Amino acid sequence: MNAEGIERVAIVGAGEMGSNISTVCALAGYPVAISDLSREILDRSLRRVRRNLDVLVEAEEITRAQADAATARVRPAADLRDAAADADLMIEAVPERLDLKQEVFLNVEGLARDDAILASNASGIPTSEIAARCRRPERVVGIHFFQPPFVLRVVEAIRGEKTSSETFEAVVGFIESLGSVPLRVLKDRHSFVINALQQALRKEVAALLDAGVASKDDIETAALYCLGPKYSTFGLLRSGDLTSPMSPLRRGEVNTSGLNYDYTKYGVDEAFRRRDLAMIELVKAAARIRSTYPLE
Ligand SMILES: NC(=O)c1ccc[n+]([C@@H]2O[C@H](COP(=O)([O-])OP(=O)(O)OC[C@H]3O[C@@H](n4cnc5c(N)ncnc54)[C@H](O)[C@@H]3O)[C@@H](O)[C@H]2O)c1
């Protein structure tokens, strides 16, 4: 059992995400009971889990023995009652429809132990809306994996309006136990954080294309060669560190909604030294990206 008291996981919805989340949980050592509408869907899901694990073996991320052990931890549940009965954590991954998710939560709440945590992998529906019909909304939380979750190791933990601190922290700890990084979404909203960022970027790309400002291929390559090394080296907010440490931005004379980091605490020499060290990392990142994705 991990520190949060989560020992067994149930997954409801054995489609794309349910299968992939099962893979991550099983790899981390959790027994997983997976449930869906038919045995046929469950069989397909188990095949997906095995395929996922084969990919990781081929990529030399895990050994064959680890893959076999993980496969053995995933079992198809006879029905929802069977899946929920001994679960400490239920992760729902049914289609993105509020009415359907609310129904699943109502049903699971009636079958699971009172102290079980009920989590939704919804992409954008606020956790509070999913919990609205539950008797114990304090045990309901969001746990949003990104596709494919056995590769992209960031998971959003979403705190609904009534989610208790105990539930929220247990899920954050669970995410860490998977070897993933939790992104704490402290205020419930549509699309949370990462999807909101993606949507903003896509919206801007669509507007640029509509206006004929640049071609699809040029925008794609430019993002990879320019934003790619910057963001993979510094991150979204710190990439401003590339500006001269003594620029008006750095001196705090230009306020970009408090996003700029304050370099004024360093002397001029130290500020430039830090900027140069960052540049060295950027040179390496840019070269890595260019060699991985050469222009055709
Ligand atoms: N696919 C992605 O890239 C992605 C990424 C992150 C989050 N999500 C979210 O994960 C959730 C699932 O998405 P998906 O892509 O895996 O969908 P999917 O269609 O591949 O799988 C959904 C599964 O739920 C099953 N299902 C439907 N009603 C059910 C019920 N009442 N009880 C049990 N099972 C039921 C379906 O039979 C199906 O197998 C959605 O909320 C989606 O927005 C998807």
The ligand as an SDF file (V2000), in Angstrom:
LIG
                    3D

 44 48  0  0  0  0  0  0  0  0999 V2000
   -8.2600   10.0840  -26.0770 N   0  0  0  0  0  0  0  0  0  0  0  0
   -7.5410   11.0610  -25.5410 C   0  0  0  0  0  0  0  0  0  0  0  0
   -6.5540   11.5650  -26.1370 O   0  0  0  0  0  0  0  0  0  0  0  0
   -7.8770   11.5870  -24.1640 C   0  0  0  0  0  0  0  0  0  0  0  0
   -6.8740   12.2190  -23.4080 C   0  0  0  0  0  0  0  0  0  0  0  0
   -7.1800   12.6350  -22.1060 C   0  0  0  0  0  0  0  0  0  0  0  0
   -8.4670   12.4660  -21.6130 C   0  0  0  0  0  0  0  0  0  0  0  0
   -9.4280   11.8680  -22.3820 N   0  0  0  0  0  0  0  0  0  0  0  0
  -10.7540   11.6860  -21.7970 C   0  0  0  0  0  0  0  0  0  0  0  0
  -10.8680   10.3350  -21.3600 O   0  0  0  0  0  0  0  0  0  0  0  0
  -12.2290    9.9130  -21.4540 C   0  0  0  0  0  0  0  0  0  0  0  0
  -12.3000    8.6600  -22.3100 C   0  0  0  0  0  0  0  0  0  0  0  0
  -11.8160    8.9640  -23.5930 O   0  0  0  0  0  0  0  0  0  0  0  0
  -11.3390    7.8050  -24.6020 P   0  0  0  0  0  0  0  0  0  0  0  0
  -10.6190    8.5020  -25.7040 O   0  0  0  0  0  0  0  0  0  0  0  0
  -10.6600    6.7160  -23.8490 O   0  0  0  0  0  0  0  0  0  0  0  0
  -12.7660    7.2890  -25.1510 O   0  0  0  0  0  0  0  0  0  0  0  0
  -13.0970    5.8690  -25.8170 P   0  0  0  0  0  0  0  0  0  0  0  0
  -14.3150    6.0920  -26.6220 O   0  0  0  0  0  0  0  0  0  0  0  0
  -11.8880    5.3040  -26.4890 O   0  0  0  0  0  0  0  0  0  0  0  0
  -13.4410    4.9260  -24.5730 O   0  0  0  0  0  0  0  0  0  0  0  0
  -14.5780    5.0920  -23.7810 C   0  0  0  0  0  0  0  0  0  0  0  0
  -15.0040    3.7250  -23.2630 C   0  0  0  0  0  0  0  0  0  0  0  0
  -16.0400    3.9090  -22.2980 O   0  0  0  0  0  0  0  0  0  0  0  0
  -16.9570    2.8340  -22.4590 C   0  0  0  0  0  0  0  0  0  0  0  0
  -18.2220    3.1730  -21.8230 N   0  0  0  0  0  0  0  0  0  0  0  0
  -19.2280    3.9410  -22.2880 C   0  0  0  0  0  0  0  0  0  0  0  0
  -20.2210    4.0000  -21.3780 N   0  0  0  0  0  0  0  0  0  0  0  0
  -19.8280    3.2610  -20.3160 C   0  0  0  0  0  0  0  0  0  0  0  0
  -20.4160    2.9350  -19.0660 C   0  0  0  0  0  0  0  0  0  0  0  0
  -21.6140    3.4050  -18.7250 N   0  0  0  0  0  0  0  0  0  0  0  0
  -19.7280    2.1310  -18.2080 N   0  0  0  0  0  0  0  0  0  0  0  0
  -18.5100    1.6390  -18.5580 C   0  0  0  0  0  0  0  0  0  0  0  0
  -17.9090    1.9230  -19.7170 N   0  0  0  0  0  0  0  0  0  0  0  0
  -18.5590    2.7190  -20.5860 C   0  0  0  0  0  0  0  0  0  0  0  0
  -17.0280    2.6270  -23.9630 C   0  0  0  0  0  0  0  0  0  0  0  0
  -17.5480    1.3360  -24.2930 O   0  0  0  0  0  0  0  0  0  0  0  0
  -15.5570    2.8020  -24.3560 C   0  0  0  0  0  0  0  0  0  0  0  0
  -14.8620    1.5740  -24.3580 O   0  0  0  0  0  0  0  0  0  0  0  0
  -12.9910   11.1050  -22.0310 C   0  0  0  0  0  0  0  0  0  0  0  0
  -13.5340   11.8690  -20.9870 O   0  0  0  0  0  0  0  0  0  0  0  0
  -11.9220   11.8730  -22.7650 C   0  0  0  0  0  0  0  0  0  0  0  0
  -12.2290   13.2360  -22.9470 O   0  0  0  0  0  0  0  0  0  0  0  0
   -9.1530   11.4080  -23.6350 C   0  0  0  0  0  0  0  0  0  0  0  0
  1  2  1  0
  2  3  2  0
  2  4  1  0
  4  5  1  0
  4 44  2  0
  5  6  2  0
  6  7  1  0
  7  8  2  0
  8  9  1  0
  8 44  1  0
  9 10  1  0
  9 42  1  0
 10 11  1  0
 11 12  1  0
 11 40  1  0
 12 13  1  0
 13 14  1  0
 14 15  2  0
 14 16  1  0
 14 17  1  0
 17 18  1  0
 18 19  2  0
 18 20  1  0
 18 21  1  0
 21 22  1  0
 22 23  1  0
 23 24  1  0
 23 38  1  0
 24 25  1  0
 25 26  1  0
 25 36  1  0
 26 27  1  0
 26 35  1  0
 27 28  2  0
 28 29  1  0
 29 30  1  0
 29 35  2  0
 30 31  1  0
 30 32  2  0
 32 33  1  0
 33 34  2  0
 34 35  1  0
 36 37  1  0
 36 38  1  0
 38 39  1  0
 40 41  1  0
 40 42  1  0
 42 43  1  0
M  CHG  2   8   1  16  -1
M  END
$$$$
